[in-house]
Amino acid sequence: MYPEYIVVHTAAFSGENCDRDMIDEWHKARNWSGIGYHFVIINDKHNEKADGTVEKGRPSNKTGAHALGLNSRSLGICCIGHGDKDDFTPAQYESLYSLIQRLMTEFSIPVSKVIGHREMNVLADQNIISSRYRTSKSCPGNKIDMNFIRQQLPSISNSNEHEAAELDTQSRLAMTKAIAILQKHRQQFPNAQDELDEFIHHPEIIAMTR
C-alpha cells in the first residue's frame, strides 16, 4: 500500500488507560486481524504512558481498517479520548502535528488530503469514493477542528506541491529529449518505426510533452 490520504480519528472513549493494546482487543473482538489504525496517540488519562506518546499500530505498508472506502489509500491516526466531549490535549496536538508532517514528507501527501474521518462525506460528494461509504460519524469529534489542524501544516504542503511540480517539469523535459533522440536515430530501427510512431503520437505522450 502507498497511501494518498491521512485520516484522523478519535477513540470515542472517555475512560482511563486506553492505548494501542486496548484498541487491538476491541478490533480483534470484531473478528478483525488486529488494530485497524496505523498510529495511536495517548492522552493524559493513562497511568503508565505519557500524554502525547505515539504508538505504532498496523504497519504503514499494510492496508488499515479505519475508514471504509479509503482503507487501501490511507493511513489512520487515532487520538485517544472522545472528540465529541473533549478536545485533544496540547501534548496530543504536538505529537499529531509532528507525526502528520513526517508522514506527509515520507509519502508526499499534500495537506488537502489530511482529513478527519467525518470528511469521508466530502470525498463522496466529490465522487472520489462511492456514496455508499458515507458516514454518520462525527469522528474525530465535534470538538476537533480539522481546518485548524490543516492550517498548522502549510509549509509541508507547499514544499510537497512545489517539489511535485518541479518533478513534473523535469519529467516532461526528459521525455521530450528522449523522443528527439529517438526521432534523430529512427533510421537505425527500420523494424520498429511503426511502433515508435504509435508511441510518439499516443495521446498520453502528446499531453506529457506539450
N, CA, C and O of each residue as an XYZ file, in Angstrom:
840
protein
N       0.832     -1.201      0.000
C       0.000      0.000      0.000
C       0.865      1.249      0.000
O       1.812      1.359      0.779
N       0.525      2.212     -0.902
C       1.196      3.508     -0.882
C       0.112      4.552     -0.622
O      -0.693      4.835     -1.510
N       0.080      5.126      0.578
C      -1.043      5.978      0.981
C      -1.104      7.319      0.254
O      -0.081      7.928     -0.062
N      -2.345      7.761     -0.002
C      -2.608      9.063     -0.596
C      -3.220     10.028      0.426
O      -3.146     11.245      0.260
N      -3.821      9.478      1.475
C      -4.516     10.283      2.475
C      -4.025      9.932      3.886
O      -3.498      8.846      4.131
N      -4.215     10.882      4.795
C      -4.036     10.654      6.225
C      -5.379     10.953      6.874
O      -5.925     12.043      6.702
N      -5.911      9.992      7.618
C      -7.229     10.148      8.230
C      -7.079     10.188      9.758
O      -6.504      9.285     10.365
N      -7.610     11.253     10.355
C      -7.525     11.449     11.806
C      -8.806     10.948     12.458
O      -9.907     11.217     11.978
N      -8.647     10.210     13.565
C      -9.769      9.610     14.289
C      -9.696      9.936     15.781
O      -8.666     10.379     16.289
N     -10.810      9.705     16.463
C     -10.838      9.671     17.917
C     -11.207      8.255     18.346
O     -11.905      7.541     17.626
N     -10.735      7.857     19.517
C     -11.095      6.531     20.031
C     -12.539      6.501     20.529
O     -13.104      5.425     20.725
N     -13.148      7.690     20.737
C     -14.517      7.803     21.247
C     -14.669      7.043     22.563
O     -15.649      6.330     22.778
N     -13.673      7.212     23.441
C     -13.643      6.515     24.728
C     -13.135      7.493     25.784
O     -12.034      8.030     25.666
N     -13.944      7.718     26.811
C     -13.597      8.707     27.841
C     -12.892      8.101     29.049
O     -12.479      8.825     29.954
N     -12.751      6.786     29.068
C     -12.156      6.118     30.225
C     -10.642      6.258     30.279
O     -10.021      6.912     29.441
N     -10.068      5.618     31.297
C      -8.630      5.690     31.521
C      -7.889      4.536     30.858
O      -8.468      3.501     30.528
N      -6.576      4.754     30.673
C      -5.632      3.725     30.232
C      -5.948      3.121     28.860
O      -5.614      1.970     28.581
N      -6.584      3.905     28.030
C      -6.821      3.445     26.661
C      -5.535      3.622     25.867
O      -4.870      4.654     25.966
N      -5.192      2.617     25.086
C      -3.961      2.666     24.300
C      -4.058      1.709     23.123
O      -5.128      1.179     22.824
N      -2.945      1.497     22.469
C      -2.909      0.626     21.306
C      -3.402     -0.783     21.626
O      -4.146     -1.378     20.847
N      -2.986     -1.313     22.775
C      -3.356     -2.681     23.127
C      -4.851     -2.824     23.384
O      -5.453     -3.833     23.016
N      -5.452     -1.816     24.016
C      -6.885     -1.878     24.277
C      -7.663     -1.840     22.968
O      -8.617     -2.597     22.785
N      -7.255     -0.962     22.060
C      -7.928     -0.872     20.767
C      -7.725     -2.161     19.965
O      -8.632     -2.613     19.266
N      -6.548     -2.739     20.071
C      -6.268     -4.009     19.399
C      -7.251     -5.081     19.869
O      -7.734     -5.882     19.067
N      -7.545     -5.093     21.170
C      -8.511     -6.057     21.712
C      -9.911     -5.777     21.176
O     -10.635     -6.703     20.810
N     -10.291     -4.502     21.129
C     -11.607     -4.149     20.582
C     -11.758     -4.640     19.151
O     -12.781     -5.221     18.786
N     -10.744     -4.404     18.358
C     -10.843     -4.750     16.940
C     -10.788     -6.254     16.707
O     -11.441     -6.769     15.799
N     -10.013     -6.959     17.522
C      -9.997     -8.415     17.414
C     -11.342     -9.005     17.815
O     -11.747    -10.044     17.295
N     -12.037     -8.341     18.743
C     -13.368     -8.798     19.155
C     -14.376     -8.684     18.013
O     -15.421     -9.333     18.028
N     -14.049     -7.849     17.022
C     -14.892     -7.723     15.832
C     -14.480     -8.725     14.742
O     -14.967     -8.689     13.612
N     -13.564     -9.618     15.131
C     -13.016    -10.625     14.210
C     -12.109    -10.004     13.149
O     -11.928    -10.567     12.069
N     -11.541     -8.837     13.465
C     -10.511     -8.269     12.608
C      -9.181     -8.929     12.958
O      -9.059     -9.580     13.996
N      -8.194     -8.760     12.097
C      -6.879     -9.368     12.355
C      -6.144     -8.658     13.489
O      -5.201     -9.207     14.060
N      -6.565     -7.466     13.807
C      -5.927     -6.683     14.872
C      -6.264     -5.225     14.695
O      -7.153     -4.878     13.918
N      -5.569     -4.375     15.400
C      -5.856     -2.948     15.366
C      -5.901     -2.422     13.932
O      -5.042     -2.746     13.111
N      -6.914     -1.607     13.647
C      -7.085     -1.105     12.292
C      -6.349      0.191     12.008
O      -6.145      0.550     10.849
N      -5.941      0.910     13.079
C      -5.211      2.166     12.909
C      -3.713      1.906     12.745
O      -3.187      0.898     13.218
N      -3.048      2.821     12.077
C      -1.607      2.695     11.905
C      -0.839      3.342     13.062
O       0.289      2.953     13.368
N      -1.468      4.333     13.698
C      -0.824      5.020     14.823
C      -1.879      5.386     15.865
O      -3.041      5.636     15.544
N      -1.436      5.407     17.120
C      -2.294      5.798     18.241
C      -1.538      6.833     19.063
O      -0.346      6.676     19.328
N      -2.243      7.903     19.470
C      -1.616      8.943     20.287
C      -2.314      8.992     21.644
O      -3.504      9.293     21.734
N      -1.554      8.692     22.697
C      -2.078      8.590     24.064
C      -2.481      9.968     24.594
O      -1.878     10.979     24.233
N      -3.520     10.000     25.465
C      -3.907     11.260     26.104
C      -3.411     11.293     27.553
O      -2.538     10.512     27.932
N      -3.970     12.195     28.357
C      -3.486     12.395     29.734
C      -4.213     11.542     30.755
O      -4.142     11.816     31.953
N      -4.914     10.509     30.300
C      -5.655      9.653     31.220
C      -5.047      8.257     31.338
O      -5.731      7.303     31.710
N      -3.766      8.148     31.021
C      -3.102      6.846     31.128
C      -2.163      6.862     32.320
O      -1.404      7.811     32.512
N      -2.220      5.806     33.118
C      -1.435      5.746     34.352
C       0.040      5.429     34.117
O       0.871      5.697     34.985
N       0.373      4.870     32.970
C       1.749      4.436     32.733
C       2.418      5.085     31.527
O       3.646      5.115     31.441
N       1.630      5.596     30.607
C       2.186      6.164     29.378
C       1.955      7.670     29.343
O       0.884      8.157     29.706
N       2.968      8.391     28.903
C       2.919      9.851     28.932
C       1.939     10.407     27.900
O       1.766      9.854     26.814
N       1.316     11.500     28.269
C       0.441     12.241     27.376
C       1.207     12.607     26.099
O       2.294     13.180     26.166
N       0.637     12.275     24.943
C       1.288     12.576     23.672
C       2.143     11.447     23.118
O       2.698     11.572     22.026
N       2.257     10.346     23.856
C       3.034      9.204     23.370
C       2.418      8.660     22.082
O       1.206      8.464     21.997
N       3.258      8.420     21.091
C       2.802      7.854     19.819
C       3.127      6.365     19.799
O       4.279      5.964     19.965
N       2.103      5.562     19.595
C       2.285      4.112     19.500
C       1.983      3.649     18.075
O       1.078      4.164     17.419
N       2.750      2.679     17.617
C       2.530      2.126     16.287
C       1.456      1.048     16.354
O       1.448      0.208     17.254
N       0.564      1.090     15.394
C      -0.468      0.076     15.285
C      -0.155     -0.848     14.130
O       0.858     -1.547     14.139
N      -1.020     -0.850     13.144
C      -0.776     -1.657     11.951
C       0.395     -1.071     11.164
O       0.518      0.151     11.091
N       1.258     -1.898     10.574
C       2.384     -1.363      9.799
C       1.920     -0.429      8.689
O       0.861     -0.637      8.097
N       2.710      0.593      8.410
C       2.320      1.604      7.419
C       2.171      1.035      6.014
O       1.465      1.609      5.185
N       2.829     -0.085      5.739
C       2.729     -0.677      4.400
C       1.586     -1.690      4.290
O       1.440     -2.370      3.274
N       0.783     -1.776      5.347
C      -0.357     -2.690      5.347
C      -1.663     -1.898      5.306
O      -1.788     -0.854      5.947
N      -2.627     -2.404      4.548
C      -3.926     -1.753      4.467
C      -4.581     -1.726      5.838
O      -4.631     -2.743      6.529
N      -5.083     -0.557      6.229
C      -5.707     -0.408      7.531
C      -7.166     -0.836      7.523
O      -7.687     -1.318      6.518
N      -7.815     -0.648      8.676
C      -9.248     -0.910      8.826
C      -9.795      0.205      9.707
O     -10.069      0.004     10.890
N      -9.947      1.378      9.113
C     -10.329      2.552      9.903
C     -11.230      3.513      9.145
O     -11.909      4.336      9.759
N     -11.247      3.424      7.812
C     -12.052      4.336      7.008
C     -12.563      3.577      5.789
O     -11.944      3.609      4.725
N     -13.683      2.903      5.947
C     -14.219      2.050      4.892
C     -14.410      2.846      3.610
O     -15.058      3.893      3.597
N     -13.833      2.329      2.537
C     -13.883      3.009      1.254
C     -12.589      3.721      0.918
O     -12.357      4.102     -0.230
N     -11.735      3.902      1.942
C     -10.464      4.596      1.725
C      -9.302      3.842      2.371
O      -8.164      4.312      2.357
N      -9.595      2.675      2.935
C      -8.565      1.943      3.676
C      -7.323      1.643      2.857
O      -6.208      1.746      3.367
N      -7.494      1.279      1.614
C      -6.349      0.891      0.783
C      -5.539      2.088      0.303
O      -4.502      1.926     -0.341
N      -6.016      3.291      0.619
C      -5.358      4.506      0.124
C      -5.005      5.475      1.248
O      -4.707      6.641      0.986
N      -5.033      5.007      2.497
C      -4.846      5.964      3.593
C      -4.157      5.353      4.804
O      -4.139      4.138      4.999
N      -3.588      6.251      5.612
C      -3.051      5.908      6.923
C      -3.994      6.450      7.984
O      -4.488      7.572      7.866
N      -4.243      5.666      9.009
C      -5.166      6.082     10.060
C      -4.444      6.404     11.353
O      -3.635      5.612     11.836
N      -4.742      7.586     11.921
C      -4.181      8.005     13.205
C      -5.332      8.163     14.194
O      -6.274      8.912     13.935
N      -5.261      7.474     15.306
C      -6.300      7.551     16.330
C      -5.777      8.280     17.563
O      -4.799      7.855     18.178
N      -6.432      9.375     17.916
C      -6.100     10.084     19.159
C      -7.025      9.587     20.254
O      -8.248      9.655     20.130
N      -6.428      9.087     21.326
C      -7.201      8.562     22.448
C      -8.031      9.687     23.068
O      -7.604     10.841     23.116
N      -9.219      9.328     23.537
C     -10.139     10.290     24.114
C     -11.454     10.260     23.355
O     -11.671      9.396     22.506
N     -12.320     11.199     23.661
C     -13.627     11.276     22.997
C     -13.780     12.673     22.413
O     -14.064     13.628     23.137
N     -13.593     12.791     21.113
C     -13.592     14.089     20.454
C     -14.913     14.827     20.469
O     -14.953     16.018     20.162
N     -15.998     14.151     20.819
C     -17.282     14.845     20.958
C     -17.429     15.488     22.335
O     -18.280     16.355     22.539
N     -16.593     15.055     23.275
C     -16.696     15.545     24.649
C     -15.537     16.446     25.054
O     -15.724     17.406     25.802
N     -14.348     16.139     24.565
C     -13.157     16.907     24.927
C     -12.246     17.061     23.723
O     -12.146     16.169     22.880
N     -11.584     18.207     23.656
C     -10.579     18.419     22.625
C      -9.367     17.544     22.919
O      -9.196     17.072     24.043
N      -8.528     17.327     21.913
C      -7.265     16.637     22.154
C      -6.420     17.480     23.114
O      -6.578     18.699     23.180
N      -5.541     16.836     23.843
C      -4.667     17.568     24.763
C      -3.583     18.296     23.970
O      -3.288     17.917     22.837
N      -2.982     19.349     24.560
C      -1.884     20.033     23.874
C      -0.765     19.079     23.461
O      -0.193     19.215     22.379
N      -0.457     18.111     24.330
C       0.600     17.148     24.006
C       0.188     16.265     22.834
O       1.016     15.921     21.990
N      -1.086     15.902     22.783
C      -1.566     15.116     21.645
C      -1.454     15.906     20.349
O      -1.028     15.376     19.322
N      -1.838     17.174     20.406
C      -1.728     18.001     19.201
C      -0.277     18.112     18.742
O       0.013     18.017     17.550
N       0.624     18.314     19.689
C       2.033     18.439     19.326
C       2.519     17.179     18.617
O       3.202     17.248     17.595
N       2.155     16.027     19.179
C       2.559     14.760     18.562
C       1.847     14.541     17.232
O       2.434     14.022     16.281
N       0.575     14.940     17.174
C      -0.198     14.769     15.942
C       0.412     15.572     14.803
O       0.580     15.055     13.698
N       0.747     16.839     15.066
C       1.347     17.673     14.025
C       2.680     17.088     13.560
O       2.957     17.025     12.363
N       3.485     16.670     14.504
C       4.788     16.117     14.172
C       4.656     14.846     13.340
O       5.366     14.662     12.352
N       3.743     13.976     13.750
C       3.529     12.716     13.038
C       2.991     12.971     11.629
O       3.479     12.388     10.661
N       1.992     13.837     11.518
C       1.415     14.128     10.208
C       2.464     14.715      9.277
O       2.548     14.327      8.112
N       3.263     15.649      9.783
C       4.300     16.252      8.952
C       5.289     15.202      8.457
O       5.709     15.233      7.300
N       5.658     14.277      9.333
C       6.592     13.220      8.921
C       5.976     12.354      7.834
O       6.640     12.026      6.850
N       4.719     11.983      8.003
C       4.052     11.124      7.032
C       3.816     11.861      5.710
O       3.946     11.271      4.637
N       3.472     13.143      5.789
C       3.306     13.938      4.580
C       4.590     13.972      3.773
O       4.572     13.841      2.549
N       5.712     14.151      4.475
C       7.004     14.214      3.803
C       7.393     12.850      3.238
O       7.854     12.749      2.100
N       7.206     11.810      4.035
C       7.609     10.466      3.616
C       6.827      9.971      2.414
O       7.382      9.321      1.528
N       5.515     10.283      2.382
C       4.672      9.733      1.321
C       4.175     10.793      0.330
O       3.316     10.512     -0.506
N       4.723     12.015      0.428
C       4.343     13.105     -0.480
C       2.833     13.332     -0.486
O       2.208     13.425     -1.543
N       2.266     13.418      0.702
C       0.827     13.645      0.850
C       0.581     15.137      1.085
O       1.129     15.692      2.038
N      -0.217     15.800      0.258
C      -0.488     17.230      0.456
C      -1.446     17.455      1.620
O      -2.178     16.547      2.014
N      -1.440     18.660      2.165
C      -2.274     18.964      3.321
C      -3.758     18.815      2.992
O      -4.561     18.531      3.880
N      -4.127     19.003      1.736
C      -5.531     18.860      1.340
C      -6.037     17.434      1.519
O      -7.245     17.198      1.558
N      -5.109     16.484      1.629
C      -5.501     15.088      1.812
C      -5.273     14.605      3.244
O      -5.193     13.403      3.497
N      -5.169     15.543      4.167
C      -5.197     15.237      5.601
C      -6.622     15.524      6.045
O      -7.034     16.684      6.075
N      -7.379     14.493      6.389
C      -8.806     14.666      6.660
C      -9.209     14.004      7.969
O      -8.517     13.124      8.479
N     -10.332     14.442      8.495
C     -10.962     13.750      9.611
C     -11.880     12.676      9.054
O     -12.324     12.769      7.909
N     -12.162     11.675      9.840
C     -12.981     10.558      9.366
C     -14.313     11.047      8.799
O     -14.776     10.544      7.776
N     -14.933     12.033      9.466
C     -16.235     12.520      9.011
C     -16.169     13.147      7.612
O     -17.181     13.234      6.916
N     -14.971     13.581      7.210
C     -14.806     14.219      5.907
C     -14.776     13.215      4.754
O     -14.585     13.596      3.599
N     -14.962     11.951      5.067
C     -15.207     10.963      4.016
C     -16.421     11.390      3.195
O     -16.495     11.115      1.998
N     -17.378     12.068      3.849
C     -18.579     12.517      3.152
C     -18.248     13.551      2.080
O     -18.908     13.605      1.041
N     -17.232     14.368      2.329
C     -16.787     15.339      1.327
C     -16.239     14.602      0.111
O     -16.506     14.984     -1.028
N     -15.470     13.539      0.361
C     -14.924     12.748     -0.752
C     -16.042     12.081     -1.538
O     -15.964     11.960     -2.760
N     -17.087     11.647     -0.831
C     -18.235     11.048     -1.519
C     -18.947     12.093     -2.375
O     -19.360     11.806     -3.499
N     -19.090     13.313     -1.837
C     -19.731     14.393     -2.602
C     -18.930     14.725     -3.855
O     -19.499     15.137     -4.866
N     -17.619     14.550     -3.792
C     -16.737     14.852     -4.925
C     -16.543     13.648     -5.843
O     -15.774     13.709     -6.802
N     -17.246     12.550     -5.543
C     -17.154     11.315     -6.331
C     -15.757     10.703     -6.312
O     -15.383      9.972     -7.229
N     -14.988     11.001     -5.267
C     -13.674     10.381     -5.100
C     -13.838      8.973     -4.552
O     -13.071      8.069     -4.885
N     -14.854      8.797     -3.704
C     -15.236      7.473     -3.223
C     -16.729      7.298     -3.468
O     -17.448      8.274     -3.683
N     -17.182      6.076     -3.437
C     -18.600      5.794     -3.660
C     -19.454      6.374     -2.536
O     -19.020      6.434     -1.385
N     -20.654      6.794     -2.871
C     -21.572      7.355     -1.877
C     -21.958      6.332     -0.815
O     -22.426      6.704      0.262
N     -21.767      5.061     -1.105
C     -22.111      4.042     -0.105
C     -21.154      4.058      1.086
O     -21.412      3.422      2.108
N     -20.048      4.792      0.944
C     -19.085      4.879      2.035
C     -19.264      6.139      2.875
O     -18.404      6.470      3.691
N     -20.372      6.838      2.678
C     -20.665      7.983      3.534
C     -20.788      7.515      4.983
O     -21.158      6.369      5.237
N     -20.483      8.394      5.925
C     -20.538      8.017      7.334
C     -21.413      8.980      8.122
O     -21.510     10.162      7.792
N     -22.042      8.465      9.156
C     -22.853      9.302     10.049
C     -22.042      9.724     11.272
O     -22.548     10.423     12.150
N     -20.781      9.295     11.323
C     -19.943      9.592     12.481
C     -19.452     11.036     12.459
O     -19.261     11.627     11.397
N     -19.252     11.592     13.658
C     -18.659     12.929     13.786
C     -17.144     12.843     13.932
O     -16.473     13.871     14.020
N     -16.612     11.653     13.958
C     -15.181     11.382     14.149
C     -14.306     12.255     13.257
O     -14.575     12.357     12.060
N     -13.279     12.880     13.794
C     -12.680     12.707     15.131
C     -13.363     13.466     16.265
O     -12.804     13.578     17.356
N     -14.550     13.981     16.025
C     -15.313     14.586     17.101
C     -15.667     16.039     16.831
O     -14.958     16.753     16.122
N     -16.791     16.461     17.420
C     -17.262     17.829     17.227
C     -16.347     18.871     17.847
O     -16.399     20.045     17.480
N     -15.509     18.447     18.784
C     -14.565     19.372     19.417
C     -13.311     19.588     18.570
O     -12.493     20.458     18.869
N     -13.169     18.796     17.522
C     -11.935     18.813     16.723
C     -12.157     19.583     15.428
O     -13.033     19.244     14.633
N     -11.362     20.609     15.229
C     -11.457     21.470     14.049
C     -10.395     21.044     13.033
O      -9.219     21.377     13.180
N     -10.810     20.316     12.019
C      -9.851     19.818     11.037
C      -9.243     20.948     10.207
O      -8.085     20.860      9.798
N     -10.007     22.001      9.956
C      -9.439     23.132      9.218
C      -8.283     23.752      9.995
O      -7.260     24.116      9.415
N      -8.453     23.869     11.313
C      -7.383     24.414     12.151
C      -6.158     23.507     12.089
O      -5.029     23.989     11.990
N      -6.380     22.200     12.148
C      -5.263     21.250     12.081
C      -4.516     21.419     10.763
O      -3.286     21.468     10.744
N      -5.253     21.507      9.672
C      -4.593     21.655      8.367
C      -3.826     22.972      8.264
O      -2.803     23.049      7.583
N      -4.328     24.010      8.945
C      -3.652     25.303      8.897
C      -2.296     25.281      9.590
O      -1.462     26.156      9.357
N      -2.075     24.285     10.437
C      -0.789     24.175     11.119
C       0.269     23.489     10.247
O       1.423     23.354     10.656
N      -0.131     23.057      9.040
C       0.764     22.262      8.205
C       1.037     22.864      6.834
O       1.273     22.106      5.894
N       1.019     24.195      6.663
C       1.137     24.746      5.312
C       2.487     24.560      4.665
O       2.569     24.334      3.457
N       3.559     24.651      5.452
C       4.888     24.596      4.851
C       5.158     23.250      4.205
O       5.787     23.177      3.149
N       4.681     22.180      4.839
C       4.879     20.843      4.273
C       4.106     20.726      2.970
O       4.613     20.187      1.986
N       2.882     21.228      2.966
C       2.060     21.154      1.767
C       2.700     21.916      0.618
O       2.836     21.394     -0.488
N       3.093     23.159      0.890
C       3.677     23.969     -0.169
C       4.950     23.352     -0.711
O       5.199     23.373     -1.916
N       5.763     22.796      0.197
C       7.013     22.171     -0.222
C       6.739     20.980     -1.121
O       7.364     20.824     -2.170
N       5.790     20.131     -0.699
C       5.478     18.947     -1.490
C       4.928     19.324     -2.860
O       5.311     18.734     -3.871
N       4.017     20.323     -2.894
C       3.412     20.702     -4.148
C       4.460     21.301     -5.086
O       4.427     21.069     -6.294
N       5.399     22.082     -4.513
C       6.458     22.668     -5.332
C       7.357     21.578     -5.904
O       7.723     21.612     -7.079
N       7.712     20.596     -5.046
C       8.565     19.508     -5.494
C       7.874     18.680     -6.572
O       8.507     18.247     -7.535
N       6.564     18.463     -6.402
C       5.819     17.673     -7.383
C       5.775     18.396     -8.726
O       5.943     17.778     -9.777
N       5.547     19.718     -8.682
C       5.510     20.499     -9.921
C       6.876     20.494    -10.597
O       6.977     20.395    -11.820
N       7.934     20.604     -9.777
C       9.290     20.612    -10.318
C       9.605     19.274    -10.955
O      10.194     19.215    -12.034
N       9.209     18.190    -10.280
C       9.444     16.855    -10.818
C       8.678     16.664    -12.123
O       9.198     16.064    -13.064
N       7.439     17.171    -12.188
C       6.635     17.039    -13.385
C       7.304     17.757    -14.559
O       7.339     17.237    -15.674
N       7.827     18.940    -14.301
C       8.524     19.697    -15.352
C       9.756     18.950    -15.826
O      10.027     18.880    -17.025
N      10.505     18.391    -14.879
C      11.703     17.632    -15.236
C      11.341     16.408    -16.067
O      12.052     16.057    -17.008
N      10.229     15.757    -15.716
C       9.793     14.577    -16.453
C       9.418     14.935    -17.887
O       9.759     14.214    -18.824
N       8.720     16.045    -18.048
C       8.327     16.482    -19.384
C       9.552     16.766    -20.258
O       9.614     16.364    -21.420
N      10.524     17.470    -19.666
C      11.737     17.793    -20.417
C      12.500     16.532    -20.796
O      12.991     16.402    -21.917
N      12.595     15.602    -19.842
C      13.316     14.354    -20.103
C      12.640     13.556    -21.208
O      13.311     13.000    -22.078
N      11.291     13.498    -21.173
C      10.564     12.764    -22.206
C      10.735     13.417    -23.568
O      10.935     12.727    -24.567
N      10.658     14.742    -23.615
C      10.822     15.472    -24.878
C      12.201     15.211    -25.484
O      12.325     14.995    -26.689
N      13.244     15.233    -24.634
C      14.603     14.982    -25.106
C      14.755     13.544    -25.600
O      15.414     13.288    -26.607
N      14.141     12.620    -24.880
C      14.244     11.215    -25.270
C      13.592     10.972    -26.629
O      14.133     10.242    -27.459
N      12.440     11.578    -26.852
C      11.752     11.414    -28.136
C      12.561     12.043    -29.261
O      12.631     11.495    -30.361
N      13.175     13.198    -28.988
C      14.009     13.865    -30.001
C      15.174     12.972    -30.410
O      15.526     12.904    -31.587
N      15.769     12.292    -29.439
C      16.887     11.386    -29.729
C      16.408     10.209    -30.576
O      17.071      9.816    -31.536
N      15.244      9.645    -30.211
C      14.707      8.518    -30.973
C      14.382      8.940    -32.412
O      14.657      8.208    -33.363
N      13.804     10.112    -32.550
C      13.466     10.606    -33.885
C      14.724     10.808    -34.735
O      14.742     10.491    -35.924
N      15.766     11.338    -34.108
C      17.014     11.603    -34.816
C      17.645     10.326    -35.347
O      18.256     10.319    -36.416
N      17.489      9.243    -34.586
C      18.152      7.984    -34.959
C      17.150      6.919    -35.428
O      17.451      5.726    -35.400
N      15.967      7.354    -35.856
C      14.921      6.394    -36.210
C      15.338      5.477    -37.362
O      14.857      4.347    -37.446
N      16.215      5.938    -38.242
C      16.634      5.110    -39.368
C      17.410      3.880    -38.930
O      17.543      2.916    -39.684
N      17.919      3.921    -37.715
C      18.667      2.767    -37.194
C      17.733      1.646    -36.734
O      18.184      0.542    -36.428
N      16.413      1.942    -36.688
C      15.454      0.948    -36.197
C      14.343      0.748    -37.238
O      13.182      1.063    -36.977
N      14.703      0.224    -38.419
C      13.716      0.108    -39.505
C      12.524     -0.776    -39.159
O      11.423     -0.558    -39.663
N      12.735     -1.763    -38.311
C      11.640     -2.674    -37.973
C      10.794     -2.191    -36.790
O       9.853     -2.871    -36.382
N      11.127     -1.025    -36.244
C      10.395     -0.532    -35.074
C       9.791      0.847    -35.310
O       9.277      1.473    -34.383
N       9.856      1.320    -36.559
C       9.394      2.680    -36.821
C       7.883      2.839    -36.643
O       7.422      3.873    -36.159
N       7.125      1.839    -37.026
C       5.668      1.931    -36.834
C       5.332      2.025    -35.348
O       4.502      2.833    -34.932
N       5.994      1.180    -34.557
C       5.747      1.193    -33.120
C       6.204      2.512    -32.491
O       5.570      3.032    -31.573
N       7.321      3.041    -33.009
C       7.818      4.321    -32.499
C       6.818      5.435    -32.787
O       6.530      6.258    -31.918
N       6.288      5.458    -34.010
C       5.312      6.487    -34.368
C       4.038      6.350    -33.527
O       3.443      7.340    -33.101
N       3.643      5.101    -33.303
C       2.447      4.869    -32.490
C       2.656      5.395    -31.067
O       1.758      5.995    -30.477
N       3.846      5.160    -30.534
C       4.176      5.640    -29.187
C       4.202      7.160    -29.141
O       3.581      7.772    -28.271
N       4.925      7.770    -30.084
C       5.100      9.223    -30.076
C       3.771      9.956    -30.228
O       3.579     11.031    -29.660
N       2.856      9.371    -30.995
C       1.587     10.042    -31.261
C       0.443      9.567    -30.360
O      -0.723      9.881    -30.598
N       0.799      8.805    -29.323
C      -0.226      8.396    -28.357
C      -0.674      9.642    -27.597
O       0.168     10.467    -27.241
N      -1.989      9.808    -27.335
C      -2.496     10.994    -26.637
C      -1.808     11.288    -25.297
O      -1.575     12.451    -24.968
N      -1.484     10.255    -24.530
C      -0.843     10.480    -23.241
C       0.561     11.058    -23.401
O       0.983     11.908    -22.617
N       1.290     10.586    -24.433
C       2.641     11.106    -24.690
C       2.574     12.527    -25.212
O       3.394     13.369    -24.845
N       1.597     12.797    -26.068
C       1.431     14.153    -26.582
C       1.120     15.109    -25.438
O       1.678     16.204    -25.377
N       0.234     14.705    -24.533
C      -0.143     15.557    -23.399
C       1.061     15.826    -22.492
O       1.199     16.915    -21.934
N       1.920     14.830    -22.353
C       3.064     14.958    -21.450
C       4.154     15.845    -22.027
O       4.907     16.464    -21.275
N       4.251     15.917    -23.347
C       5.371     16.634    -23.976
C       4.967     17.972    -24.586
O       5.734     18.565    -25.344
N       3.779     18.444    -24.262
C       3.352     19.757    -24.769
C       4.208     20.855    -24.170
O       4.005     22.031    -24.473
